[in-house]
């Protein structure tokens, strides 16, 4: 039996994903090491300036870009957005409102509406059974 619990660590790519930042934009010291669970918690609780700056201005990874634009990651790809975008670029897209973005937002709205309908139906069935 171990008397000490081993420290849980993760690769920088995993930590960047959990922090919602684009790994290549992080400092070299972050990219080259491993991140412990305690370090990740510390970064989330008290983000250093580089992390705050990345979250504020980007470049942002695709999941963050998709969320900020209100579309799916696949919708980004269909729209031709394959690279990380900065907050400024995302805001410009929101202002321009290209046709693909409007179409993908409508698609995403339908997906959410259908998911809500299915959830409500499931709840009705469970309450009728219970």
Backbone torsions as a table, in degrees:
resi	resn	phi	psi	omega
1	UNK	NA	135.3	179.9
2	UNK	-81.4	138.7	176.9
3	UNK	-89.0	-23.3	178.1
4	UNK	-114.0	140.6	176.6
5	UNK	-83.4	134.8	179.9
6	UNK	-71.8	148.4	-178.9
7	UNK	-77.0	128.2	179.1
8	UNK	-81.2	126.0	179.7
9	UNK	-124.2	164.6	178.7
10	UNK	-141.6	160.0	177.0
11	UNK	-70.7	155.1	178.1
12	UNK	-56.5	-35.4	179.9
13	UNK	-62.9	-40.3	178.6
14	UNK	-66.9	-43.9	180.0
15	UNK	-63.5	-42.0	179.4
16	UNK	-61.9	-40.7	178.8
17	UNK	-62.7	-44.4	179.2
18	UNK	-65.0	-31.3	179.3
19	UNK	-84.4	-11.8	179.3
20	UNK	74.4	33.6	179.6
21	UNK	-124.3	160.7	-179.5
22	UNK	-84.9	114.8	-173.1
23	UNK	-52.6	-48.3	-178.4
24	UNK	-61.2	-16.6	179.3
25	UNK	-89.9	-6.4	-179.6
26	UNK	-80.0	161.5	178.5
27	UNK	-61.8	151.3	-179.9
28	UNK	-55.7	-38.6	-178.6
29	UNK	-61.6	-33.0	177.9
30	UNK	-74.0	-42.8	-177.1
31	UNK	-68.0	-28.2	-172.5
32	UNK	-93.5	-14.0	-176.2
33	UNK	-103.7	-167.8	170.3
34	UNK	-113.7	156.4	-176.8
35	UNK	-118.5	125.9	178.0
36	UNK	-82.2	163.6	177.1
37	UNK	-59.5	-41.0	179.6
38	UNK	-63.8	-42.1	178.2
39	UNK	-63.7	-41.6	178.5
40	UNK	-61.6	-46.0	178.5
41	UNK	-59.9	-40.1	179.1
42	UNK	-65.4	-42.9	178.7
43	UNK	-62.2	-37.7	-179.9
44	UNK	-73.0	-38.8	-177.5
45	UNK	-73.8	-42.8	-178.2
46	UNK	-133.9	78.5	-176.4
47	UNK	-63.4	133.2	174.8
48	UNK	-68.1	168.8	-176.0
49	UNK	-57.3	-41.3	-178.6
50	UNK	-61.8	-37.3	-179.8
51	UNK	-71.5	-43.4	177.5
52	UNK	-60.8	-42.4	179.9
53	UNK	-63.0	-45.1	178.8
54	UNK	-62.8	-42.9	179.4
55	UNK	-65.5	-34.7	-177.7
56	UNK	-77.2	-48.0	-170.4
57	UNK	-113.5	-14.5	-179.7
58	UNK	84.4	-168.6	8.3
59	UNK	-67.3	146.1	-176.5
60	UNK	-102.9	144.1	175.4
61	UNK	-70.4	162.0	-175.9
62	UNK	-52.1	-43.7	179.5
63	UNK	-59.4	-37.0	179.4
64	UNK	-71.3	-42.6	178.0
65	UNK	-59.3	-46.9	-179.2
66	UNK	-59.9	-44.6	-179.5
67	UNK	-64.5	-42.0	-179.5
68	UNK	-65.9	-30.5	179.7
69	UNK	-90.5	-11.2	179.7
70	UNK	75.0	34.3	179.4
71	UNK	-132.4	173.2	176.6
72	UNK	-85.5	165.6	176.5
73	UNK	-63.9	-39.1	177.0
74	UNK	-63.3	-36.5	177.7
75	UNK	-63.1	-36.9	175.3
76	UNK	-60.3	-46.9	-179.1
77	UNK	-62.0	-43.0	178.4
78	UNK	-62.5	-30.3	178.7
79	UNK	-83.2	-1.5	178.1
80	UNK	86.9	9.7	179.0
81	UNK	-93.4	104.7	-178.0
82	UNK	-117.8	-11.5	-179.1
83	UNK	-103.1	156.7	174.0
84	UNK	-62.4	148.7	179.3
85	UNK	-120.3	151.7	174.7
86	UNK	-84.4	166.4	177.4
87	UNK	-58.8	-40.0	179.7
88	UNK	-61.1	-43.2	178.4
89	UNK	-66.1	-38.4	178.8
90	UNK	-64.6	-45.0	179.0
91	UNK	-62.5	-38.8	178.2
92	UNK	-62.2	-42.1	177.8
93	UNK	-63.2	-40.5	178.7
94	UNK	-62.4	-37.3	179.3
95	UNK	-72.1	-41.7	-178.4
96	UNK	-69.5	-32.7	-177.9
97	UNK	48.1	60.2	178.7
98	UNK	-60.8	156.6	-176.4
99	UNK	-56.0	-43.1	-178.5
100	UNK	-61.0	-37.6	-178.7
101	UNK	-67.4	-43.7	178.3
102	UNK	-61.8	-43.0	-179.7
103	UNK	-63.9	-44.7	-178.9
104	UNK	-68.2	-35.5	176.4
105	UNK	-65.1	-40.2	177.8
106	UNK	-64.2	-42.4	178.3
107	UNK	-61.0	-45.7	-179.6
108	UNK	-63.1	-38.7	178.1
109	UNK	-62.6	-41.2	177.7
110	UNK	-63.9	-41.3	179.3
111	UNK	-61.4	-45.2	179.2
112	UNK	-63.8	-41.1	-179.8
113	UNK	-62.9	-43.1	179.3
114	UNK	-66.4	-40.8	178.6
115	UNK	-62.6	-41.2	178.2
116	UNK	-65.3	-40.2	178.9
117	UNK	-62.3	-44.7	-179.6
118	UNK	-66.0	-38.2	178.4
119	UNK	-64.3	-44.1	179.2
120	UNK	-63.0	-41.4	179.3
121	UNK	-63.2	-41.6	179.5
122	UNK	-63.8	-41.9	178.4
123	UNK	-63.6	-39.5	177.9
124	UNK	-62.1	-44.3	179.8
125	UNK	-63.4	-42.0	-179.5
126	UNK	-66.2	-38.6	179.8
127	UNK	-72.8	-29.9	177.6
128	UNK	-71.3	-33.2	179.9
129	UNK	-77.5	-33.5	-171.8
130	UNK	-85.5	NA	NA
